[in-house]
């Protein structure tokens, strides 16, 4: 498989990262549901859809024809997730088992992840 050598190891780390993240939306759905702001009345559906999206985008990274679309989709997804991360900072009581510093670190981490995807466009 020649395409496996076309990218650096950290590109494939991104594939693994979004695959694991997508799967975790199903294995730890209750955690993700608690993070969904109450303004959205279908948290279970949103968690499932975002998990499926992460899995599809991770798979898209593996194919040259889909790479640009997958990277763009990841960036859009991460920008949309910013709202949830800000809400988590404003309402830390929704996830009382997480230390506040974790919520604080997650926000700038989103920008690191956005840059990680952007670097391959």
VMD Tcl script that builds the backbone (N, CA, C; Angstrom):
set m [mol new atoms 363]
animate dup $m
set s [atomselect $m all]
$s set {name element resname resid chain x y z} {
  {N N UNK 1 A 0.834 -1.185 0.000}
  {CA C UNK 1 A 0.000 0.000 0.000}
  {C C UNK 1 A 0.872 1.239 0.000}
  {N N UNK 2 A 1.039 1.787 -1.148}
  {CA C UNK 2 A 1.921 2.933 -1.321}
  {C C UNK 2 A 1.444 4.166 -0.556}
  {N N UNK 3 A 0.125 4.354 -0.450}
  {CA C UNK 3 A -0.395 5.556 0.198}
  {C C UNK 3 A -0.016 5.640 1.668}
  {N N UNK 4 A 0.330 4.530 2.294}
  {CA C UNK 4 A 0.717 4.563 3.701}
  {C C UNK 4 A 2.020 5.303 3.933}
  {N N UNK 5 A 2.834 5.463 2.911}
  {CA C UNK 5 A 4.108 6.155 3.076}
  {C C UNK 5 A 4.053 7.597 2.581}
  {N N UNK 6 A 2.893 8.053 2.124}
  {CA C UNK 6 A 2.777 9.393 1.559}
  {C C UNK 6 A 2.732 10.500 2.611}
  {N N UNK 7 A 2.418 10.183 3.840}
  {CA C UNK 7 A 2.278 11.197 4.878}
  {C C UNK 7 A 3.207 10.899 6.049}
  {N N UNK 8 A 3.450 11.933 6.850}
  {CA C UNK 8 A 4.268 11.779 8.052}
  {C C UNK 8 A 3.472 11.021 9.121}
  {N N UNK 9 A 4.171 10.511 10.109}
  {CA C UNK 9 A 3.532 9.738 11.178}
  {C C UNK 9 A 2.451 10.540 11.894}
  {N N UNK 10 A 2.652 11.867 12.043}
  {CA C UNK 10 A 1.672 12.657 12.795}
  {C C UNK 10 A 0.365 12.826 12.034}
  {N N UNK 11 A 0.402 12.644 10.718}
  {CA C UNK 11 A -0.839 12.642 9.950}
  {C C UNK 11 A -1.668 11.411 10.334}
  {N N UNK 12 A -1.005 10.267 10.450}
  {CA C UNK 12 A -1.707 9.047 10.831}
  {C C UNK 12 A -2.095 9.068 12.304}
  {N N UNK 13 A -1.364 9.822 13.108}
  {CA C UNK 13 A -1.772 10.032 14.495}
  {C C UNK 13 A -3.108 10.767 14.527}
  {N N UNK 14 A -3.309 11.691 13.574}
  {CA C UNK 14 A -4.580 12.405 13.480}
  {C C UNK 14 A -5.703 11.433 13.128}
  {N N UNK 15 A -5.444 10.517 12.223}
  {CA C UNK 15 A -6.437 9.501 11.854}
  {C C UNK 15 A -6.820 8.694 13.092}
  {N N UNK 16 A -5.825 8.263 13.844}
  {CA C UNK 16 A -6.082 7.477 15.053}
  {C C UNK 16 A -6.829 8.318 16.087}
  {N N UNK 17 A -6.419 9.564 16.252}
  {CA C UNK 17 A -7.044 10.456 17.226}
  {C C UNK 17 A -8.545 10.593 16.956}
  {N N UNK 18 A -8.912 10.887 15.706}
  {CA C UNK 18 A -10.338 11.074 15.395}
  {C C UNK 18 A -11.109 9.764 15.361}
  {N N UNK 19 A -10.434 8.673 15.081}
  {CA C UNK 19 A -11.088 7.363 15.159}
  {C C UNK 19 A -11.429 7.044 16.618}
  {N N UNK 20 A -10.464 7.226 17.494}
  {CA C UNK 20 A -10.695 6.971 18.923}
  {C C UNK 20 A -11.753 7.940 19.462}
  {N N UNK 21 A -11.663 9.210 19.077}
  {CA C UNK 21 A -12.655 10.187 19.530}
  {C C UNK 21 A -14.056 9.802 19.055}
  {N N UNK 22 A -14.172 9.383 17.805}
  {CA C UNK 22 A -15.472 8.980 17.276}
  {C C UNK 22 A -16.040 7.783 18.006}
  {N N UNK 23 A -15.205 6.790 18.255}
  {CA C UNK 23 A -15.650 5.597 18.987}
  {C C UNK 23 A -16.057 5.965 20.409}
  {N N UNK 24 A -15.316 6.882 21.026}
  {CA C UNK 24 A -15.629 7.262 22.407}
  {C C UNK 24 A -16.991 7.936 22.528}
  {N N UNK 25 A -17.504 8.509 21.452}
  {CA C UNK 25 A -18.846 9.087 21.499}
  {C C UNK 25 A -19.903 8.007 21.711}
  {N N UNK 26 A -19.565 6.778 21.389}
  {CA C UNK 26 A -20.487 5.661 21.598}
  {C C UNK 26 A -20.195 4.928 22.901}
  {N N UNK 27 A -18.915 4.790 23.244}
  {CA C UNK 27 A -18.554 4.062 24.456}
  {C C UNK 27 A -18.701 4.903 25.719}
  {N N UNK 28 A -18.653 6.219 25.573}
  {CA C UNK 28 A -18.796 7.133 26.718}
  {C C UNK 28 A -19.864 8.190 26.417}
  {N N UNK 29 A -20.950 7.752 25.843}
  {CA C UNK 29 A -22.006 8.678 25.407}
  {C C UNK 29 A -22.543 9.527 26.552}
  {N N UNK 30 A -22.657 8.969 27.746}
  {CA C UNK 30 A -23.219 9.739 28.861}
  {C C UNK 30 A -22.350 10.948 29.198}
  {N N UNK 31 A -21.028 10.791 29.089}
  {CA C UNK 31 A -20.130 11.927 29.322}
  {C C UNK 31 A -20.396 13.030 28.304}
  {N N UNK 32 A -20.458 12.660 27.025}
  {CA C UNK 32 A -20.654 13.652 25.972}
  {C C UNK 32 A -22.038 14.293 26.052}
  {N N UNK 33 A -23.040 13.532 26.446}
  {CA C UNK 33 A -24.393 14.089 26.581}
  {C C UNK 33 A -24.423 15.186 27.631}
  {N N UNK 34 A -23.680 15.006 28.703}
  {CA C UNK 34 A -23.653 16.016 29.771}
  {C C UNK 34 A -22.986 17.307 29.310}
  {N N UNK 35 A -22.128 17.205 28.295}
  {CA C UNK 35 A -21.426 18.381 27.788}
  {C C UNK 35 A -22.278 19.184 26.814}
  {N N UNK 36 A -23.333 18.583 26.279}
  {CA C UNK 36 A -24.189 19.268 25.304}
  {C C UNK 36 A -25.032 20.313 26.036}
  {N N UNK 37 A -24.976 21.565 25.605}
  {CA C UNK 37 A -25.781 22.615 26.247}
  {C C UNK 37 A -27.280 22.297 26.169}
  {N N UNK 38 A -28.032 22.666 27.198}
  {CA C UNK 38 A -29.462 22.348 27.233}
  {C C UNK 38 A -30.274 23.006 26.114}
  {N N UNK 39 A -29.712 23.998 25.452}
  {CA C UNK 39 A -30.421 24.634 24.344}
  {C C UNK 39 A -30.689 23.622 23.224}
  {N N UNK 40 A -29.884 22.577 23.163}
  {CA C UNK 40 A -30.087 21.503 22.193}
  {C C UNK 40 A -30.903 20.410 22.887}
  {N N UNK 41 A -32.087 20.133 22.374}
  {CA C UNK 41 A -32.975 19.206 23.070}
  {C C UNK 41 A -32.785 17.740 22.665}
  {N N UNK 42 A -31.782 17.438 21.847}
  {CA C UNK 42 A -31.518 16.048 21.449}
  {C C UNK 42 A -30.040 15.709 21.657}
  {N N UNK 43 A -29.575 15.738 22.906}
  {CA C UNK 43 A -28.144 15.505 23.133}
  {C C UNK 43 A -27.672 14.131 22.676}
  {N N UNK 44 A -28.480 13.108 22.869}
  {CA C UNK 44 A -28.077 11.764 22.443}
  {C C UNK 44 A -27.861 11.683 20.947}
  {N N UNK 45 A -28.761 12.297 20.202}
  {CA C UNK 45 A -28.644 12.316 18.750}
  {C C UNK 45 A -27.401 13.084 18.320}
  {N N UNK 46 A -27.150 14.223 18.939}
  {CA C UNK 46 A -25.979 15.038 18.590}
  {C C UNK 46 A -24.676 14.309 18.907}
  {N N UNK 47 A -24.646 13.602 20.016}
  {CA C UNK 47 A -23.450 12.831 20.371}
  {C C UNK 47 A -23.222 11.739 19.332}
  {N N UNK 48 A -24.289 11.047 18.946}
  {CA C UNK 48 A -24.165 9.977 17.958}
  {C C UNK 48 A -23.708 10.532 16.608}
  {N N UNK 49 A -24.325 11.611 16.150}
  {CA C UNK 49 A -23.977 12.202 14.854}
  {C C UNK 49 A -22.539 12.702 14.859}
  {N N UNK 50 A -22.119 13.333 15.946}
  {CA C UNK 50 A -20.741 13.831 15.984}
  {C C UNK 50 A -19.748 12.671 16.012}
  {N N UNK 51 A -20.097 11.579 16.666}
  {CA C UNK 51 A -19.231 10.395 16.653}
  {C C UNK 51 A -19.114 9.801 15.258}
  {N N UNK 52 A -20.243 9.698 14.573}
  {CA C UNK 52 A -20.235 9.185 13.195}
  {C C UNK 52 A -19.420 10.117 12.302}
  {N N UNK 53 A -19.605 11.426 12.479}
  {CA C UNK 53 A -18.858 12.402 11.668}
  {C C UNK 53 A -17.361 12.247 11.887}
  {N N UNK 54 A -16.939 12.093 13.128}
  {CA C UNK 54 A -15.508 11.936 13.401}
  {C C UNK 54 A -14.957 10.667 12.758}
  {N N UNK 55 A -15.731 9.597 12.790}
  {CA C UNK 55 A -15.286 8.350 12.160}
  {C C UNK 55 A -15.205 8.482 10.642}
  {N N UNK 56 A -16.187 9.115 10.037}
  {CA C UNK 56 A -16.178 9.311 8.581}
  {C C UNK 56 A -15.019 10.214 8.171}
  {N N UNK 57 A -14.808 11.293 8.921}
  {CA C UNK 57 A -13.720 12.214 8.589}
  {C C UNK 57 A -12.360 11.545 8.778}
  {N N UNK 58 A -12.220 10.739 9.819}
  {CA C UNK 58 A -10.966 10.009 10.025}
  {C C UNK 58 A -10.709 9.069 8.856}
  {N N UNK 59 A -11.735 8.373 8.401}
  {CA C UNK 59 A -11.582 7.474 7.254}
  {C C UNK 59 A -11.255 8.268 5.995}
  {N N UNK 60 A -11.878 9.426 5.829}
  {CA C UNK 60 A -11.620 10.262 4.660}
  {C C UNK 60 A -10.183 10.721 4.560}
  {N N UNK 61 A -9.519 10.849 5.709}
  {CA C UNK 61 A -8.117 11.256 5.698}
  {C C UNK 61 A -7.219 10.234 5.005}
  {N N UNK 62 A -7.676 9.012 4.903}
  {CA C UNK 62 A -6.861 7.936 4.336}
  {C C UNK 62 A -6.904 7.865 2.813}
  {N N UNK 63 A -7.781 8.626 2.191}
  {CA C UNK 63 A -7.934 8.558 0.742}
  {C C UNK 63 A -7.627 9.907 0.110}
  {N N UNK 64 A -6.729 9.904 -0.873}
  {CA C UNK 64 A -6.320 11.148 -1.521}
  {C C UNK 64 A -7.505 11.953 -2.029}
  {N N UNK 65 A -8.484 11.279 -2.620}
  {CA C UNK 65 A -9.635 11.976 -3.200}
  {C C UNK 65 A -10.495 12.664 -2.135}
  {N N UNK 66 A -10.441 12.193 -0.895}
  {CA C UNK 66 A -11.289 12.747 0.164}
  {C C UNK 66 A -10.515 13.581 1.179}
  {N N UNK 67 A -9.207 13.621 1.045}
  {CA C UNK 67 A -8.375 14.251 2.068}
  {C C UNK 67 A -8.743 15.715 2.317}
  {N N UNK 68 A -8.869 16.508 1.274}
  {CA C UNK 68 A -9.187 17.938 1.440}
  {C C UNK 68 A -10.551 18.108 2.100}
  {N N UNK 69 A -11.514 17.305 1.667}
  {CA C UNK 69 A -12.864 17.389 2.255}
  {C C UNK 69 A -12.836 16.962 3.722}
  {N N UNK 70 A -12.087 15.929 4.036}
  {CA C UNK 70 A -12.009 15.456 5.416}
  {C C UNK 70 A -11.338 16.497 6.316}
  {N N UNK 71 A -10.248 17.075 5.859}
  {CA C UNK 71 A -9.560 18.100 6.652}
  {C C UNK 71 A -10.445 19.331 6.849}
  {N N UNK 72 A -11.130 19.740 5.800}
  {CA C UNK 72 A -12.047 20.883 5.902}
  {C C UNK 72 A -13.179 20.551 6.861}
  {N N UNK 73 A -13.702 19.337 6.773}
  {CA C UNK 73 A -14.765 18.913 7.674}
  {C C UNK 73 A -14.315 18.890 9.120}
  {N N UNK 74 A -13.095 18.451 9.360}
  {CA C UNK 74 A -12.556 18.436 10.723}
  {C C UNK 74 A -12.461 19.856 11.266}
  {N N UNK 75 A -11.975 20.769 10.448}
  {CA C UNK 75 A -11.850 22.164 10.893}
  {C C UNK 75 A -13.224 22.746 11.214}
  {N N UNK 76 A -14.189 22.522 10.344}
  {CA C UNK 76 A -15.550 23.022 10.593}
  {C C UNK 76 A -16.114 22.412 11.867}
  {N N UNK 77 A -15.940 21.118 12.030}
  {CA C UNK 77 A -16.432 20.428 13.217}
  {C C UNK 77 A -15.812 21.023 14.487}
  {N N UNK 78 A -14.508 21.245 14.462}
  {CA C UNK 78 A -13.825 21.794 15.639}
  {C C UNK 78 A -14.271 23.221 15.935}
  {N N UNK 79 A -14.529 24.006 14.913}
  {CA C UNK 79 A -15.038 25.370 15.128}
  {C C UNK 79 A -16.421 25.299 15.777}
  {N N UNK 80 A -17.262 24.381 15.319}
  {CA C UNK 80 A -18.589 24.218 15.927}
  {C C UNK 80 A -18.472 23.747 17.375}
  {N N UNK 81 A -17.508 22.910 17.670}
  {CA C UNK 81 A -17.308 22.425 19.036}
  {C C UNK 81 A -16.877 23.537 19.993}
  {N N UNK 82 A -16.358 24.635 19.472}
  {CA C UNK 82 A -15.932 25.738 20.343}
  {C C UNK 82 A -17.084 26.215 21.224}
  {N N UNK 83 A -18.277 26.242 20.671}
  {CA C UNK 83 A -19.454 26.668 21.450}
  {C C UNK 83 A -19.631 25.766 22.673}
  {N N UNK 84 A -19.504 24.481 22.467}
  {CA C UNK 84 A -19.670 23.538 23.579}
  {C C UNK 84 A -18.571 23.738 24.615}
  {N N UNK 85 A -17.343 23.970 24.167}
  {CA C UNK 85 A -16.244 24.158 25.114}
  {C C UNK 85 A -16.409 25.447 25.908}
  {N N UNK 86 A -16.900 26.480 25.284}
  {CA C UNK 86 A -17.163 27.737 26.010}
  {C C UNK 86 A -18.286 27.523 27.018}
  {N N UNK 87 A -19.337 26.838 26.603}
  {CA C UNK 87 A -20.447 26.523 27.509}
  {C C UNK 87 A -19.964 25.713 28.707}
  {N N UNK 88 A -19.038 24.801 28.473}
  {CA C UNK 88 A -18.506 23.996 29.569}
  {C C UNK 88 A -17.741 24.864 30.571}
  {N N UNK 89 A -17.056 25.878 30.067}
  {CA C UNK 89 A -16.348 26.800 30.962}
  {C C UNK 89 A -17.326 27.632 31.780}
  {N N UNK 90 A -18.411 28.054 31.145}
  {CA C UNK 90 A -19.406 28.889 31.818}
  {C C UNK 90 A -20.229 28.071 32.816}
  {N N UNK 91 A -20.459 26.803 32.492}
  {CA C UNK 91 A -21.286 25.934 33.334}
  {C C UNK 91 A -20.520 24.665 33.728}
  {N N UNK 92 A -19.469 24.808 34.539}
  {CA C UNK 92 A -18.666 23.629 34.906}
  {C C UNK 92 A -19.452 22.617 35.747}
  {N N UNK 93 A -20.585 23.031 36.302}
  {CA C UNK 93 A -21.391 22.125 37.110}
  {C C UNK 93 A -21.982 20.970 36.302}
  {N N UNK 94 A -22.024 21.089 34.980}
  {CA C UNK 94 A -22.535 20.001 34.141}
  {C C UNK 94 A -21.596 18.798 34.124}
  {N N UNK 95 A -20.329 19.072 34.363}
  {CA C UNK 95 A -19.318 18.000 34.416}
  {C C UNK 95 A -18.524 18.152 35.714}
  {N N UNK 96 A -19.182 17.948 36.864}
  {CA C UNK 96 A -18.526 18.220 38.155}
  {C C UNK 96 A -17.329 17.326 38.449}
  {N N UNK 97 A -17.213 16.220 37.769}
  {CA C UNK 97 A -16.108 15.294 38.002}
  {C C UNK 97 A -14.838 15.709 37.275}
  {N N UNK 98 A -14.926 16.729 36.414}
  {CA C UNK 98 A -13.739 17.226 35.711}
  {C C UNK 98 A -13.189 18.443 36.437}
  {N N UNK 99 A -11.899 18.455 36.710}
  {CA C UNK 99 A -11.317 19.661 37.304}
  {C C UNK 99 A -11.474 20.848 36.339}
  {N N UNK 100 A -11.652 22.019 36.905}
  {CA C UNK 100 A -11.879 23.197 36.071}
  {C C UNK 100 A -10.717 23.448 35.119}
  {N N UNK 101 A -9.503 23.161 35.551}
  {CA C UNK 101 A -8.337 23.405 34.687}
  {C C UNK 101 A -8.423 22.577 33.409}
  {N N UNK 102 A -9.037 21.398 33.477}
  {CA C UNK 102 A -9.201 20.575 32.272}
  {C C UNK 102 A -10.114 21.288 31.284}
  {N N UNK 103 A -11.180 21.892 31.798}
  {CA C UNK 103 A -12.095 22.639 30.930}
  {C C UNK 103 A -11.389 23.837 30.295}
  {N N UNK 104 A -10.523 24.473 31.064}
  {CA C UNK 104 A -9.780 25.623 30.554}
  {C C UNK 104 A -8.806 25.190 29.457}
  {N N UNK 105 A -8.115 24.096 29.663}
  {CA C UNK 105 A -7.127 23.618 28.695}
  {C C UNK 105 A -7.797 23.149 27.398}
  {N N UNK 106 A -8.998 22.617 27.502}
  {CA C UNK 106 A -9.691 22.099 26.311}
  {C C UNK 106 A -9.960 23.192 25.285}
  {N N UNK 107 A -10.189 24.419 25.721}
  {CA C UNK 107 A -10.499 25.499 24.775}
  {C C UNK 107 A -9.313 25.823 23.864}
  {N N UNK 108 A -8.126 26.144 24.392}
  {CA C UNK 108 A -7.005 26.395 23.478}
  {C C UNK 108 A -6.577 25.144 22.712}
  {N N UNK 109 A -6.832 23.969 23.290}
  {CA C UNK 109 A -6.516 22.730 22.584}
  {C C UNK 109 A -7.299 22.645 21.273}
  {N N UNK 110 A -8.507 23.183 21.254}
  {CA C UNK 110 A -9.294 23.189 20.013}
  {C C UNK 110 A -8.541 23.927 18.902}
  {N N UNK 111 A -7.896 25.028 19.246}
  {CA C UNK 111 A -7.147 25.795 18.243}
  {C C UNK 111 A -5.906 25.027 17.767}
  {N N UNK 112 A -5.299 24.275 18.666}
  {CA C UNK 112 A -4.165 23.430 18.275}
  {C C UNK 112 A -4.645 22.361 17.295}
  {N N UNK 113 A -5.789 21.747 17.582}
  {CA C UNK 113 A -6.337 20.722 16.703}
  {C C UNK 113 A -6.756 21.305 15.349}
  {N N UNK 114 A -7.295 22.516 15.371}
  {CA C UNK 114 A -7.655 23.187 14.113}
  {C C UNK 114 A -6.395 23.427 13.287}
  {N N UNK 115 A -5.349 23.903 13.915}
  {CA C UNK 115 A -4.108 24.148 13.191}
  {C C UNK 115 A -3.528 22.838 12.661}
  {N N UNK 116 A -3.610 21.779 13.432}
  {CA C UNK 116 A -3.094 20.472 13.028}
  {C C UNK 116 A -3.748 20.041 11.718}
  {N N UNK 117 A -5.064 20.194 11.617}
  {CA C UNK 117 A -5.755 19.838 10.371}
  {C C UNK 117 A -5.413 20.834 9.264}
  {N N UNK 118 A -5.378 22.115 9.587}
  {CA C UNK 118 A -5.105 23.155 8.589}
  {C C UNK 118 A -3.718 22.977 7.960}
  {N N UNK 119 A -2.776 22.505 8.741}
  {CA C UNK 119 A -1.400 22.350 8.262}
  {C C UNK 119 A -1.311 21.398 7.071}
  {N N UNK 120 A -2.294 20.538 6.880}
  {CA C UNK 120 A -2.278 19.579 5.775}
  {C C UNK 120 A -3.086 20.034 4.566}
  {N N UNK 121 A -3.743 21.181 4.673}
  {CA C UNK 121 A -4.507 21.685 3.519}
  {C C UNK 121 A -3.595 22.307 2.493}
}
mol reanalyze $m
mol bondsrecalc $m
mol representation Tube
mol addrep $m
